[in-house]
Amino acid sequence: MLHGCAYWVWWKLRAACPKRSPWRRAQFDTLRLHLVKLAATIVEKKTRIIVTLPASCPRKGLLLLLFDALAPPKTA
């Protein structure tokens, strides 16, 4: 069951990538190496989670796009 949940998370991450991006067809190991294994500072607040990326992050634009795509919908 744990492997099934992990596969779903990786599939959701890959599906959130832009449609014409090579990341959309990337293998899960490639996603893990380039998007998840980063040094970042994570601060958990009461209503949100703040992720601070390093200034020299090579995939910062893609990560910001994925954070926006995977964020919960904003309520009015």
All heavy atoms as a GROMACS GRO file, in nm:
protein
  613
    1MET      N    1   0.081  -0.118   0.000
    1MET     CA    2   0.000   0.000   0.000
    1MET      C    3   0.087   0.126   0.000
    1MET      O    4   0.055   0.224  -0.067
    1MET     CB    5  -0.091  -0.002   0.122
    1MET     CG    6  -0.190   0.108   0.122
    1MET     SD    7  -0.318   0.068   0.239
    1MET     CE    8  -0.373   0.227   0.279
    2LEU      N    9   0.196   0.122   0.074
    2LEU     CA   10   0.287   0.236   0.079
    2LEU      C   11   0.347   0.266  -0.058
    2LEU      O   12   0.357   0.382  -0.099
    2LEU     CB   13   0.396   0.211   0.182
    2LEU     CG   14   0.491   0.325   0.209
    2LEU    CD1   15   0.416   0.446   0.263
    2LEU    CD2   16   0.598   0.282   0.307
    3HIS      N   17   0.383   0.162  -0.132
    3HIS     CA   18   0.439   0.181  -0.266
    3HIS      C   19   0.334   0.240  -0.360
    3HIS      O   20   0.366   0.324  -0.445
    3HIS     CB   21   0.493   0.050  -0.321
    3HIS     CG   22   0.616   0.004  -0.252
    3HIS    ND1   23   0.739   0.056  -0.280
    3HIS    CD2   24   0.634  -0.088  -0.156
    3HIS    CE1   25   0.830  -0.002  -0.202
    3HIS    NE2   26   0.767  -0.091  -0.126
    4GLY      N   27   0.211   0.197  -0.345
    4GLY     CA   28   0.104   0.252  -0.428
    4GLY      C   29   0.082   0.401  -0.400
    4GLY      O   30   0.063   0.480  -0.492
    5CYS      N   31   0.088   0.440  -0.274
    5CYS     CA   32   0.074   0.582  -0.239
    5CYS      C   33   0.192   0.663  -0.292
    5CYS      O   34   0.173   0.774  -0.342
    5CYS     CB   35   0.064   0.597  -0.087
    5CYS     SG   36  -0.088   0.531  -0.019
    6ALA      N   37   0.312   0.609  -0.281
    6ALA     CA   38   0.430   0.679  -0.332
    6ALA      C   39   0.422   0.695  -0.483
    6ALA      O   40   0.454   0.801  -0.538
    6ALA     CB   41   0.557   0.604  -0.293
    7TYR      N   42   0.376   0.592  -0.553
    7TYR     CA   43   0.360   0.601  -0.698
    7TYR      C   44   0.259   0.709  -0.734
    7TYR      O   45   0.281   0.787  -0.826
    7TYR     CB   46   0.315   0.466  -0.754
    7TYR     CG   47   0.296   0.467  -0.903
    7TYR    CD1   48   0.404   0.452  -0.988
    7TYR    CD2   49   0.169   0.487  -0.958
    7TYR    CE1   50   0.387   0.455  -1.126
    7TYR    CE2   51   0.152   0.491  -1.095
    7TYR     CZ   52   0.261   0.474  -1.178
    7TYR     OH   53   0.243   0.479  -1.313
    8TRP      N   54   0.149   0.718  -0.658
    8TRP     CA   55   0.048   0.818  -0.686
    8TRP      C   56   0.104   0.960  -0.668
    8TRP      O   57   0.076   1.049  -0.746
    8TRP     CB   58  -0.073   0.797  -0.594
    8TRP     CG   59  -0.181   0.896  -0.620
    8TRP    CD1   60  -0.277   0.889  -0.716
    8TRP    CD2   61  -0.204   1.018  -0.550
    8TRP    NE1   62  -0.358   1.000  -0.710
    8TRP    CE2   63  -0.315   1.081  -0.608
    8TRP    CE3   64  -0.140   1.080  -0.443
    8TRP    CZ2   65  -0.364   1.202  -0.564
    8TRP    CZ3   66  -0.190   1.201  -0.399
    8TRP    CH2   67  -0.299   1.261  -0.459
    9VAL      N   68   0.185   0.980  -0.562
    9VAL     CA   69   0.247   1.112  -0.539
    9VAL      C   70   0.338   1.149  -0.655
    9VAL      O   71   0.334   1.262  -0.706
    9VAL     CB   72   0.323   1.113  -0.405
    9VAL    CG1   73   0.409   1.237  -0.393
    9VAL    CG2   74   0.225   1.104  -0.289
   10TRP      N   75   0.421   1.056  -0.702
   10TRP     CA   76   0.511   1.086  -0.814
   10TRP      C   77   0.432   1.110  -0.942
   10TRP      O   78   0.466   1.197  -1.022
   10TRP     CB   79   0.610   0.971  -0.836
   10TRP     CG   80   0.716   0.968  -0.732
   10TRP    CD1   81   0.738   0.870  -0.642
   10TRP    CD2   82   0.814   1.068  -0.706
   10TRP    NE1   83   0.842   0.903  -0.562
   10TRP    CE2   84   0.892   1.023  -0.599
   10TRP    CE3   85   0.843   1.192  -0.763
   10TRP    CZ2   86   0.997   1.097  -0.547
   10TRP    CZ3   87   0.947   1.265  -0.711
   10TRP    CH2   88   1.023   1.218  -0.606
   11TRP      N   89   0.326   1.032  -0.961
   11TRP     CA   90   0.243   1.051  -1.080
   11TRP      C   91   0.178   1.189  -1.078
   11TRP      O   92   0.172   1.258  -1.179
   11TRP     CB   93   0.138   0.941  -1.087
   11TRP     CG   94   0.050   0.952  -1.206
   11TRP    CD1   95   0.077   0.909  -1.332
   11TRP    CD2   96  -0.079   1.013  -1.212
   11TRP    NE1   97  -0.029   0.939  -1.415
   11TRP    CE2   98  -0.126   1.004  -1.344
   11TRP    CE3   99  -0.160   1.076  -1.118
   11TRP    CZ2  100  -0.248   1.054  -1.383
   11TRP    CZ3  101  -0.281   1.126  -1.158
   11TRP    CH2  102  -0.324   1.113  -1.290
   12LYS      N  103   0.128   1.232  -0.962
   12LYS     CA  104   0.064   1.362  -0.948
   12LYS      C  105   0.166   1.474  -0.972
   12LYS      O  106   0.134   1.574  -1.036
   12LYS     CB  107   0.004   1.373  -0.808
   12LYS     CG  108  -0.092   1.482  -0.791
   12LYS     CD  109  -0.221   1.447  -0.861
   12LYS     CE  110  -0.328   1.543  -0.818
   12LYS     NZ  111  -0.443   1.538  -0.904
   13LEU      N  112   0.286   1.457  -0.922
   13LEU     CA  113   0.393   1.556  -0.944
   13LEU      C  114   0.426   1.568  -1.092
   13LEU      O  115   0.438   1.677  -1.146
   13LEU     CB  116   0.517   1.518  -0.863
   13LEU     CG  117   0.635   1.613  -0.871
   13LEU    CD1  118   0.604   1.743  -0.796
   13LEU    CD2  119   0.758   1.548  -0.812
   14ARG      N  120   0.438   1.455  -1.158
   14ARG     CA  121   0.469   1.456  -1.301
   14ARG      C  122   0.354   1.512  -1.382
   14ARG      O  123   0.374   1.586  -1.478
   14ARG     CB  124   0.503   1.314  -1.347
   14ARG     CG  125   0.555   1.309  -1.488
   14ARG     CD  126   0.609   1.174  -1.524
   14ARG     NE  127   0.503   1.075  -1.525
   14ARG     CZ  128   0.522   0.949  -1.558
   14ARG    NH1  129   0.643   0.908  -1.591
   14ARG    NH2  130   0.423   0.865  -1.557
   15ALA      N  131   0.230   1.486  -1.343
   15ALA     CA  132   0.114   1.537  -1.415
   15ALA      C  133   0.099   1.688  -1.397
   15ALA      O  134   0.038   1.754  -1.481
   15ALA     CB  135  -0.012   1.466  -1.366
   16ALA      N  136   0.155   1.744  -1.290
   16ALA     CA  137   0.146   1.888  -1.267
   16ALA      C  138   0.248   1.966  -1.350
   16ALA      O  139   0.241   2.089  -1.356
   16ALA     CB  140   0.166   1.918  -1.119
   17CYS      N  141   0.342   1.898  -1.412
   17CYS     CA  142   0.442   1.966  -1.496
   17CYS      C  143   0.375   2.021  -1.622
   17CYS      O  144   0.271   1.970  -1.665
   17CYS     CB  145   0.552   1.868  -1.537
   17CYS     SG  146   0.659   1.820  -1.401
   18PRO      N  147   0.433   2.125  -1.682
   18PRO     CA  148   0.375   2.180  -1.805
   18PRO      C  149   0.363   2.073  -1.914
   18PRO      O  150   0.446   1.982  -1.924
   18PRO     CB  151   0.475   2.288  -1.846
   18PRO     CG  152   0.547   2.324  -1.721
   18PRO     CD  153   0.550   2.200  -1.637
   19LYS      N  154   0.261   2.086  -1.998
   19LYS     CA  155   0.231   1.981  -2.097
   19LYS      C  156   0.343   1.958  -2.198
   19LYS      O  157   0.368   1.846  -2.237
   19LYS     CB  158   0.102   2.015  -2.171
   19LYS     CG  159  -0.017   2.005  -2.082
   19LYS     CD  160  -0.144   2.022  -2.159
   19LYS     CE  161  -0.257   2.025  -2.061
   19LYS     NZ  162  -0.361   1.933  -2.084
   20ARG      N  163   0.410   2.061  -2.242
   20ARG     CA  164   0.516   2.044  -2.341
   20ARG      C  165   0.654   2.031  -2.279
   20ARG      O  166   0.754   2.040  -2.347
   20ARG     CB  167   0.513   2.161  -2.439
   20ARG     CG  168   0.387   2.163  -2.521
   20ARG     CD  169   0.391   2.272  -2.623
   20ARG     NE  170   0.267   2.274  -2.698
   20ARG     CZ  171   0.258   2.234  -2.824
   20ARG    NH1  172   0.365   2.192  -2.887
   20ARG    NH2  173   0.143   2.239  -2.885
   21SER      N  174   0.658   2.009  -2.152
   21SER     CA  175   0.785   1.998  -2.080
   21SER      C  176   0.837   1.855  -2.086
   21SER      O  177   0.760   1.759  -2.081
   21SER     CB  178   0.763   2.038  -1.934
   21SER     OG  179   0.875   2.008  -1.857
   22PRO      N  180   0.970   1.837  -2.096
   22PRO     CA  181   1.025   1.701  -2.090
   22PRO      C  182   1.004   1.636  -1.953
   22PRO      O  183   1.010   1.515  -1.940
   22PRO     CB  184   1.173   1.719  -2.120
   22PRO     CG  185   1.202   1.862  -2.097
   22PRO     CD  186   1.075   1.937  -2.118
   23TRP      N  187   0.976   1.717  -1.851
   23TRP     CA  188   0.950   1.661  -1.718
   23TRP      C  189   0.820   1.582  -1.715
   23TRP      O  190   0.802   1.496  -1.631
   23TRP     CB  191   0.943   1.775  -1.614
   23TRP     CG  192   1.070   1.847  -1.602
   23TRP    CD1  193   1.097   1.972  -1.650
   23TRP    CD2  194   1.191   1.802  -1.542
   23TRP    NE1  195   1.226   2.006  -1.621
   23TRP    CE2  196   1.286   1.903  -1.556
   23TRP    CE3  197   1.228   1.684  -1.477
   23TRP    CZ2  198   1.416   1.891  -1.507
   23TRP    CZ3  199   1.357   1.672  -1.430
   23TRP    CH2  200   1.449   1.774  -1.444
   24ARG      N  201   0.730   1.609  -1.808
   24ARG     CA  202   0.601   1.540  -1.813
   24ARG      C  203   0.620   1.391  -1.845
   24ARG      O  204   0.539   1.308  -1.807
   24ARG     CB  205   0.514   1.608  -1.919
   24ARG     CG  206   0.371   1.567  -1.922
   24ARG     CD  207   0.296   1.631  -1.806
   24ARG     NE  208   0.156   1.598  -1.811
   24ARG     CZ  209   0.061   1.686  -1.822
   24ARG    NH1  210   0.088   1.814  -1.830
   24ARG    NH2  211  -0.063   1.648  -1.823
   25ARG      N  212   0.728   1.357  -1.916
   25ARG     CA  213   0.754   1.218  -1.954
   25ARG      C  214   0.874   1.159  -1.880
   25ARG      O  215   0.920   1.050  -1.912
   25ARG     CB  216   0.778   1.211  -2.105
   25ARG     CG  217   0.657   1.249  -2.187
   25ARG     CD  218   0.684   1.250  -2.334
   25ARG     NE  219   0.796   1.336  -2.374
   25ARG     CZ  220   0.788   1.468  -2.393
   25ARG    NH1  221   0.674   1.530  -2.375
   25ARG    NH2  222   0.892   1.538  -2.429
   26ALA      N  223   0.926   1.231  -1.782
   26ALA     CA  224   1.046   1.186  -1.711
   26ALA      C  225   1.016   1.066  -1.622
   26ALA      O  226   0.904   1.048  -1.575
   26ALA     CB  227   1.102   1.299  -1.626
   27GLN      N  228   1.119   0.984  -1.602
   27GLN     CA  229   1.105   0.872  -1.512
   27GLN      C  230   1.103   0.923  -1.368
   27GLN      O  231   1.152   1.032  -1.338
   27GLN     CB  232   1.220   0.774  -1.530
   27GLN     CG  233   1.221   0.707  -1.665
   27GLN     CD  234   1.339   0.612  -1.679
   27GLN    OE1  235   1.421   0.598  -1.590
   27GLN    NE2  236   1.345   0.544  -1.791
   28PHE      N  237   1.049   0.844  -1.278
   28PHE     CA  238   1.036   0.888  -1.140
   28PHE      C  239   1.173   0.909  -1.075
   28PHE      O  240   1.189   0.997  -0.991
   28PHE     CB  241   0.954   0.789  -1.060
   28PHE     CG  242   0.810   0.784  -1.102
   28PHE    CD1  243   0.737   0.669  -1.089
   28PHE    CD2  244   0.747   0.895  -1.156
   28PHE    CE1  245   0.604   0.665  -1.127
   28PHE    CE2  246   0.615   0.892  -1.195
   28PHE     CZ  247   0.544   0.776  -1.180
   29ASP      N  248   1.271   0.831  -1.112
   29ASP     CA  249   1.405   0.848  -1.055
   29ASP      C  250   1.464   0.984  -1.097
   29ASP      O  251   1.529   1.050  -1.017
   29ASP     CB  252   1.496   0.733  -1.100
   29ASP     CG  253   1.629   0.736  -1.029
   29ASP    OD1  254   1.629   0.758  -0.906
   29ASP    OD2  255   1.732   0.719  -1.096
   30THR      N  256   1.439   1.025  -1.220
   30THR     CA  257   1.487   1.155  -1.266
   30THR      C  258   1.419   1.268  -1.189
   30THR      O  259   1.485   1.364  -1.149
   30THR     CB  260   1.459   1.171  -1.417
   30THR    OG1  261   1.518   1.061  -1.486
   30THR    CG2  262   1.514   1.300  -1.470
   31LEU      N  263   1.290   1.256  -1.167
   31LEU     CA  264   1.220   1.357  -1.088
   31LEU      C  265   1.275   1.364  -0.946
   31LEU      O  266   1.293   1.472  -0.890
   31LEU     CB  267   1.070   1.326  -1.083
   31LEU     CG  268   0.993   1.342  -1.213
   31LEU    CD1  269   0.852   1.291  -1.196
   31LEU    CD2  270   0.993   1.486  -1.256
   32ARG      N  271   1.302   1.249  -0.890
   32ARG     CA  272   1.355   1.246  -0.753
   32ARG      C  273   1.490   1.315  -0.745
   32ARG      O  274   1.515   1.394  -0.655
   32ARG     CB  275   1.368   1.101  -0.706
   32ARG     CG  276   1.417   1.088  -0.562
   32ARG     CD  277   1.429   0.942  -0.522
   32ARG     NE  278   1.525   0.870  -0.602
   32ARG     CZ  279   1.655   0.865  -0.574
   32ARG    NH1  280   1.703   0.927  -0.469
   32ARG    NH2  281   1.738   0.796  -0.650
   33LEU      N  282   1.576   1.289  -0.841
   33LEU     CA  283   1.709   1.348  -0.838
   33LEU      C  284   1.709   1.498  -0.862
   33LEU      O  285   1.786   1.572  -0.801
   33LEU     CB  286   1.799   1.280  -0.942
   33LEU     CG  287   1.842   1.138  -0.910
   33LEU    CD1  288   1.918   1.079  -1.028
   33LEU    CD2  289   1.928   1.135  -0.786
   34HIS      N  290   1.622   1.546  -0.951
   34HIS     CA  291   1.626   1.686  -0.990
   34HIS      C  292   1.530   1.776  -0.912
   34HIS      O  293   1.555   1.895  -0.900
   34HIS     CB  294   1.596   1.700  -1.139
   34HIS     CG  295   1.705   1.649  -1.224
   34HIS    ND1  296   1.817   1.722  -1.254
   34HIS    CD2  297   1.722   1.530  -1.287
   34HIS    CE1  298   1.897   1.652  -1.332
   34HIS    NE2  299   1.841   1.533  -1.352
   35LEU      N  300   1.421   1.722  -0.861
   35LEU     CA  301   1.321   1.806  -0.798
   35LEU      C  302   1.308   1.786  -0.648
   35LEU      O  303   1.270   1.878  -0.577
   35LEU     CB  304   1.184   1.783  -0.863
   35LEU     CG  305   1.174   1.813  -1.012
   35LEU    CD1  306   1.035   1.784  -1.062
   35LEU    CD2  307   1.212   1.957  -1.040
   36VAL      N  308   1.335   1.669  -0.599
   36VAL     CA  309   1.310   1.643  -0.458
   36VAL      C  310   1.437   1.647  -0.374
   36VAL      O  311   1.436   1.697  -0.262
   36VAL     CB  312   1.238   1.506  -0.441
   36VAL    CG1  313   1.218   1.473  -0.296
   36VAL    CG2  314   1.105   1.510  -0.512
   37LYS      N  315   1.546   1.600  -0.428
   37LYS     CA  316   1.670   1.597  -0.351
   37LYS      C  317   1.740   1.733  -0.358
   37LYS      O  318   1.842   1.750  -0.422
   37LYS     CB  319   1.761   1.487  -0.402
   37LYS     CG  320   1.709   1.347  -0.374
   37LYS     CD  321   1.803   1.242  -0.420
   37LYS     CE  322   1.916   1.231  -0.321
   37LYS     NZ  323   2.007   1.121  -0.349
   38LEU      N  324   1.681   1.831  -0.292
   38LEU     CA  325   1.734   1.967  -0.288
   38LEU      C  326   1.750   2.009  -0.142
   38LEU      O  327   1.678   1.963  -0.055
   38LEU     CB  328   1.639   2.065  -0.357
   38LEU     CG  329   1.617   2.048  -0.505
   38LEU    CD1  330   1.507   2.141  -0.551
   38LEU    CD2  331   1.744   2.078  -0.580
   39ALA      N  332   1.844   2.100  -0.120
   39ALA     CA  333   1.857   2.158   0.012
   39ALA      C  334   1.761   2.276   0.020
   39ALA      O  335   1.774   2.372  -0.054
   39ALA     CB  336   2.000   2.204   0.035
   40ALA      N  337   1.664   2.267   0.106
   40ALA     CA  338   1.565   2.373   0.122
   40ALA      C  339   1.531   2.386   0.269
   40ALA      O  340   1.544   2.292   0.347
   40ALA     CB  341   1.439   2.342   0.041
   41THR      N  342   1.488   2.504   0.306
   41THR     CA  343   1.442   2.528   0.442
   41THR      C  344   1.290   2.524   0.442
   41THR      O  345   1.226   2.592   0.362
   41THR     CB  346   1.489   2.667   0.490
   41THR    OG1  347   1.631   2.674   0.478
   41THR    CG2  348   1.451   2.690   0.634
   42ILE      N  349   1.233   2.443   0.530
   42ILE     CA  350   1.088   2.428   0.537
   42ILE      C  351   1.042   2.474   0.675
   42ILE      O  352   1.091   2.427   0.777
   42ILE     CB  353   1.046   2.282   0.512
   42ILE    CG1  354   1.092   2.239   0.374
   42ILE    CG2  355   0.896   2.266   0.528
   42ILE    CD1  356   1.069   2.094   0.344
   43VAL      N  357   0.948   2.569   0.675
   43VAL     CA  358   0.891   2.620   0.800
   43VAL      C  359   0.741   2.594   0.795
   43VAL      O  360   0.673   2.634   0.702
   43VAL     CB  361   0.919   2.772   0.814
   43VAL    CG1  362   0.854   2.825   0.941
   43VAL    CG2  363   1.068   2.799   0.813
   44GLU      N  364   0.692   2.527   0.898
   44GLU     CA  365   0.549   2.495   0.905
   44GLU      C  366   0.480   2.596   0.996
   44GLU      O  367   0.511   2.608   1.113
   44GLU     CB  368   0.531   2.354   0.960
   44GLU     CG  369   0.389   2.307   0.957
   44GLU     CD  370   0.376   2.164   1.005
   44GLU    OE1  371   0.477   2.096   1.022
   44GLU    OE2  372   0.262   2.122   1.025
   45LYS      N  373   0.387   2.669   0.938
   45LYS     CA  374   0.308   2.767   1.013
   45LYS      C  375   0.170   2.707   1.042
   45LYS      O  376   0.142   2.596   1.002
   45LYS     CB  377   0.291   2.896   0.930
   45LYS     CG  378   0.422   2.962   0.893
   45LYS     CD  379   0.468   3.051   1.003
   45LYS     CE  380   0.593   3.125   0.954
   45LYS     NZ  381   0.634   3.228   1.042
   46LYS      N  382   0.086   2.784   1.105
   46LYS     CA  383  -0.047   2.734   1.140
   46LYS      C  384  -0.133   2.709   1.017
   46LYS      O  385  -0.204   2.609   1.008
   46LYS     CB  386  -0.117   2.834   1.232
   46LYS     CG  387  -0.250   2.788   1.281
   46LYS     CD  388  -0.311   2.888   1.376
   46LYS     CE  389  -0.446   2.841   1.424
   46LYS     NZ  390  -0.509   2.938   1.513
   47THR      N  391  -0.126   2.798   0.919
   47THR     CA  392  -0.212   2.786   0.802
   47THR      C  393  -0.138   2.759   0.672
   47THR      O  394  -0.201   2.743   0.568
   47THR     CB  395  -0.294   2.915   0.784
   47THR    OG1  396  -0.203   3.025   0.770
   47THR    CG2  397  -0.386   2.938   0.902
   48ARG      N  398  -0.006   2.753   0.674
   48ARG     CA  399   0.068   2.728   0.550
   48ARG      C  400   0.205   2.672   0.578
   48ARG      O  401   0.253   2.673   0.691
   48ARG     CB  402   0.078   2.854   0.467
   48ARG     CG  403   0.153   2.965   0.534
   48ARG     CD  404   0.158   3.086   0.445
   48ARG     NE  405   0.160   3.205   0.527
   48ARG     CZ  406   0.181   3.323   0.481
   48ARG    NH1  407   0.201   3.341   0.353
   48ARG    NH2  408   0.181   3.427   0.560
   49ILE      N  409   0.268   2.624   0.474
   49ILE     CA  410   0.404   2.572   0.480
   49ILE      C  411   0.490   2.659   0.391
   49ILE      O  412   0.457   2.683   0.275
   49ILE     CB  413   0.410   2.426   0.433
   49ILE    CG1  414   0.324   2.339   0.526
   49ILE    CG2  415   0.553   2.375   0.430
   49ILE    CD1  416   0.308   2.197   0.479
   50ILE      N  417   0.601   2.710   0.444
   50ILE     CA  418   0.691   2.798   0.368
   50ILE      C  419   0.816   2.717   0.331
   50ILE      O  420   0.883   2.662   0.418
   50ILE     CB  421   0.729   2.922   0.450
   50ILE    CG1  422   0.603   3.002   0.483
   50ILE    CG2  423   0.830   3.007   0.374
   50ILE    CD1  424   0.627   3.115   0.578
   51VAL      N  425   0.845   2.711   0.202
   51VAL     CA  426   0.965   2.642   0.151
   51VAL      C  427   1.058   2.748   0.094
   51VAL      O  428   1.021   2.820   0.001
   51VAL     CB  429   0.928   2.538   0.043
   51VAL    CG1  430   1.053   2.471  -0.009
   51VAL    CG2  431   0.830   2.437   0.098
   52THR      N  432   1.178   2.760   0.150
   52THR     CA  433   1.276   2.856   0.102
   52THR      C  434   1.384   2.780   0.026
   52THR      O  435   1.454   2.696   0.083
   52THR     CB  436   1.339   2.932   0.220
   52THR    OG1  437   1.235   2.990   0.298
   52THR    CG2  438   1.431   3.041   0.170
   53LEU      N  439   1.396   2.809  -0.103
   53LEU     CA  440   1.494   2.743  -0.187
   53LEU      C  441   1.626   2.822  -0.186
   53LEU      O  442   1.625   2.943  -0.166
   53LEU     CB  443   1.442   2.734  -0.331
   53LEU     CG  444   1.315   2.651  -0.349
   53LEU    CD1  445   1.263   2.670  -0.490
   53LEU    CD2  446   1.343   2.506  -0.321
   54PRO      N  447   1.739   2.755  -0.210
   54PRO     CA  448   1.865   2.829  -0.217
   54PRO      C  449   1.868   2.921  -0.339
   54PRO      O  450   1.797   2.899  -0.438
   54PRO     CB  451   1.971   2.719  -0.228
   54PRO     CG  452   1.899   2.598  -0.270
   54PRO     CD  453   1.757   2.612  -0.226
   55ALA      N  454   1.949   3.024  -0.333
   55ALA     CA  455   1.958   3.121  -0.443
   55ALA      C  456   2.011   3.057  -0.571
   55ALA      O  457   1.977   3.100  -0.681
   55ALA     CB  458   2.048   3.237  -0.402
   56SER      N  459   2.090   2.953  -0.560
   56SER     CA  460   2.150   2.890  -0.677
   56SER      C  461   2.074   2.765  -0.723
   56SER      O  462   2.131   2.679  -0.789
   56SER     CB  463   2.295   2.852  -0.647
   56SER     OG  464   2.298   2.756  -0.542
   57CYS      N  465   1.948   2.753  -0.689
   57CYS     CA  466   1.868   2.636  -0.727
   57CYS      C  467   1.850   2.633  -0.879
   57CYS      O  468   1.792   2.726  -0.936
   57CYS     CB  469   1.733   2.641  -0.657
   57CYS     SG  470   1.630   2.500  -0.693
   58PRO      N  471   1.897   2.529  -0.948
   58PRO     CA  472   1.890   2.528  -1.095
   58PRO      C  473   1.748   2.509  -1.150
   58PRO      O  474   1.719   2.548  -1.260
   58PRO     CB  475   1.979   2.411  -1.134
   58PRO     CG  476   1.979   2.322  -1.015
   58PRO     CD  477   1.964   2.411  -0.896
   59ARG      N  478   1.658   2.453  -1.075
   59ARG     CA  479   1.522   2.426  -1.122
   59ARG      C  480   1.418   2.510  -1.048
   59ARG      O  481   1.305   2.469  -1.029
   59ARG     CB  482   1.488   2.279  -1.103
   59ARG     CG  483   1.592   2.184  -1.154
   59ARG     CD  484   1.558   2.134  -1.293
   59ARG     NE  485   1.650   2.031  -1.334
   59ARG     CZ  486   1.753   2.052  -1.413
   59ARG    NH1  487   1.776   2.171  -1.459
   59ARG    NH2  488   1.832   1.953  -1.448
   60LYS      N  489   1.456   2.629  -1.004
   60LYS     CA  490   1.369   2.711  -0.921
   60LYS      C  491   1.238   2.747  -0.993
   60LYS      O  492   1.131   2.741  -0.934
   60LYS     CB  493   1.442   2.838  -0.881
   60LYS     CG  494   1.371   2.918  -0.776
   60LYS     CD  495   1.459   3.031  -0.729
   60LYS     CE  496   1.396   3.103  -0.612
   60LYS     NZ  497   1.483   3.208  -0.559
   61GLY      N  498   1.245   2.781  -1.120
   61GLY     CA  499   1.124   2.816  -1.195
   61GLY      C  500   1.026   2.702  -1.203
   61GLY      O  501   0.905   2.720  -1.182
   62LEU      N  502   1.075   2.581  -1.231
   62LEU     CA  503   0.988   2.464  -1.238
   62LEU      C  504   0.928   2.432  -1.102
   62LEU      O  505   0.811   2.399  -1.091
   62LEU     CB  506   1.064   2.344  -1.294
   62LEU     CG  507   0.986   2.214  -1.304
   62LEU    CD1  508   0.869   2.229  -1.400
   62LEU    CD2  509   1.078   2.101  -1.347
   63LEU      N  510   1.009   2.442  -0.997
   63LEU     CA  511   0.958   2.413  -0.863
   63LEU      C  512   0.850   2.512  -0.822
   63LEU      O  513   0.747   2.473  -0.764
   63LEU     CB  514   1.073   2.416  -0.762
   63LEU     CG  515   1.164   2.294  -0.766
   63LEU    CD1  516   1.287   2.317  -0.681
   63LEU    CD2  517   1.091   2.171  -0.720
   64LEU      N  518   0.868   2.640  -0.853
   64LEU     CA  519   0.765   2.739  -0.820
   64LEU      C  520   0.637   2.711  -0.896
   64LEU      O  521   0.526   2.725  -0.842
   64LEU     CB  522   0.816   2.880  -0.848
   64LEU     CG  523   0.930   2.927  -0.757
   64LEU    CD1  524   0.981   3.063  -0.802
   64LEU    CD2  525   0.888   2.929  -0.612
   65LEU      N  526   0.650   2.670  -1.022
   65LEU     CA  527   0.533   2.635  -1.102
   65LEU      C  528   0.460   2.514  -1.042
   65LEU      O  529   0.338   2.512  -1.033
   65LEU     CB  530   0.576   2.605  -1.245
   65LEU     CG  531   0.464   2.569  -1.341
   65LEU    CD1  532   0.405   2.698  -1.397
   65LEU    CD2  533   0.517   2.483  -1.452
   66LEU      N  534   0.536   2.414  -0.997
   66LEU     CA  535   0.476   2.296  -0.937
   66LEU      C  536   0.410   2.328  -0.802
   66LEU      O  537   0.304   2.275  -0.771
   66LEU     CB  538   0.580   2.186  -0.920
   66LEU     CG  539   0.628   2.120  -1.048
   66LEU    CD1  540   0.741   2.023  -1.018
   66LEU    CD2  541   0.515   2.050  -1.118
   67PHE      N  542   0.474   2.415  -0.723
   67PHE     CA  543   0.413   2.454  -0.595
   67PHE      C  544   0.278   2.520  -0.619
   67PHE      O  545   0.181   2.494  -0.549
   67PHE     CB  546   0.504   2.549  -0.517
   67PHE     CG  547   0.627   2.483  -0.460
   67PHE    CD1  548   0.740   2.558  -0.434
   67PHE    CD2  549   0.630   2.348  -0.432
   67PHE    CE1  550   0.854   2.500  -0.380
   67PHE    CE2  551   0.743   2.288  -0.378
   67PHE     CZ  552   0.855   2.364  -0.352
   68ASP      N  553   0.271   2.607  -0.721
   68ASP     CA  554   0.144   2.673  -0.752
   68ASP      C  555   0.040   2.574  -0.804
   68ASP      O  556  -0.078   2.582  -0.770
   68ASP     CB  557   0.164   2.784  -0.855
   68ASP     CG  558   0.235   2.904  -0.797
   68ASP    OD1  559   0.232   2.920  -0.674
   68ASP    OD2  560   0.293   2.981  -0.874
   69ALA      N  561   0.083   2.478  -0.886
   69ALA     CA  562  -0.009   2.381  -0.943
   69ALA      C  563  -0.063   2.285  -0.837
   69ALA      O  564  -0.178   2.241  -0.846
   69ALA     CB  565   0.059   2.303  -1.054
   70LEU      N  566   0.017   2.253  -0.738
   70LEU     CA  567  -0.022   2.156  -0.637
   70LEU      C  568  -0.082   2.219  -0.511
   70LEU      O  569  -0.125   2.147  -0.421
   70LEU     CB  570   0.098   2.069  -0.598
   70LEU     CG  571   0.155   1.984  -0.710
   70LEU    CD1  572   0.283   1.915  -0.665
   70LEU    CD2  573   0.055   1.882  -0.758
   71ALA      N  574  -0.087   2.351  -0.507
   71ALA     CA  575  -0.144   2.418  -0.391
   71ALA      C  576  -0.294   2.395  -0.385
   71ALA      O  577  -0.360   2.380  -0.488
   71ALA     CB  578  -0.114   2.568  -0.399
   72PRO      N  579  -0.347   2.391  -0.264
   72PRO     CA  580  -0.493   2.375  -0.254
   72PRO      C  581  -0.563   2.498  -0.312
   72PRO      O  582  -0.508   2.607  -0.312
   72PRO     CB  583  -0.517   2.364  -0.104
   72PRO     CG  584  -0.394   2.412  -0.037
   72PRO     CD  585  -0.283   2.398  -0.135
   73PRO      N  586  -0.685   2.481  -0.360
   73PRO     CA  587  -0.758   2.595  -0.418
   73PRO      C  588  -0.785   2.703  -0.312
   73PRO      O  589  -0.811   2.671  -0.195
   73PRO     CB  590  -0.888   2.535  -0.469
   73PRO     CG  591  -0.899   2.403  -0.404
   73PRO     CD  592  -0.762   2.359  -0.364
   74LYS      N  593  -0.776   2.827  -0.356
   74LYS     CA  594  -0.799   2.939  -0.264
   74LYS      C  595  -0.947   2.961  -0.245
   74LYS      O  596  -1.024   2.958  -0.341
   74LYS     CB  597  -0.732   3.065  -0.318
   74LYS     CG  598  -0.583   3.051  -0.325
   74LYS     CD  599  -0.518   3.173  -0.380
   74LYS     CE  600  -0.369   3.149  -0.386
   74LYS     NZ  601  -0.295   3.253  -0.448
   75THR      N  602  -0.987   2.983  -0.122
   75THR     CA  603  -1.127   3.008  -0.094
   75THR      C  604  -1.155   3.157  -0.099
   75THR      O  605  -1.069   3.239  -0.071
   75THR     CB  606  -1.166   2.955   0.045
   75THR    OG1  607  -1.082   3.016   0.142
   75THR    CG2  608  -1.151   2.804   0.051
   76ALA      N  609  -1.275   3.192  -0.135
   76ALA     CA  610  -1.310   3.334  -0.149
   76ALA      C  611  -1.348   3.397  -0.018
   76ALA      O  612  -1.371   3.345   0.080
   76ALA     CB  613  -1.425   3.348  -0.247
   0.00000   0.00000   0.00000
